[in-house]
Amino acid sequence: MNSEYLSVSDILVSHEKVSCKFLYDLPKMGFLDPSAADEDLKAGSNVEIPLWLADSLCSRRPPLVSISLPKIFKDSYREILNADACTVDLHKLCQYFYELGCYVAKHDIKGEVATTLVNTFKQRFRLLLSASVSTDSVASMQPLTATERQHAAAAAETENALTTWLRRGDCPLTTANMVANHRKRKRAEMEMF
């Protein structure tokens, strides 16, 4: 996994559970399947395991599991997101929607997850902008994912800093002396001809 080692959000994303189908019998691994009576995990068993484990088992040669896409990235949700992503409360469905999508996109054979991520962000960008300048921050932040909330908060902080700087007015923008002298020389040269 391409991850940031000490990133809390990355740790939370990599602990999301994904459904996997085991391709081989695994001795002494029956504890992974709570419904299994055997101590061995049989081939064909569908088990939900953390993404970090599923990814490492899938990257082995030969792969030990095949990873199913999380429900938020399946066809029914993709249709809803592509139709109108702004009406979906992504915070309730998947707090780390974009990060999880980046991880599972490599397991999507059709390549539709990456397209859905881009389209969803494009549609939700206006929602993100309005949340960043809204005075009612709680209501506007409600449907946003954790990443969108961070971006909205950063945008609001930048907007406030700019407004404060513009109101301060103690250091107005002026032309630098070097630029002013350069213009004078150019003008003098033009007048000579």
ABEGO torsion letter per residue (X at the ends): XBBBAABAAAAAAAABBBBBBBABBBBGAAAABAABABABBBBGBBBBBBAAAAAAAAABOBBABBBBBBAAABAAAAAAAAABAAABBAAAABABAAAAAAAAAAABAAGAAAAAAAAAAAAAAAAAAAAAABABAAAAAAABBAAAAAAAAAAAAAAAAAAAAAAAGABBBBBBAAAAAAAAAAAAAAAAX
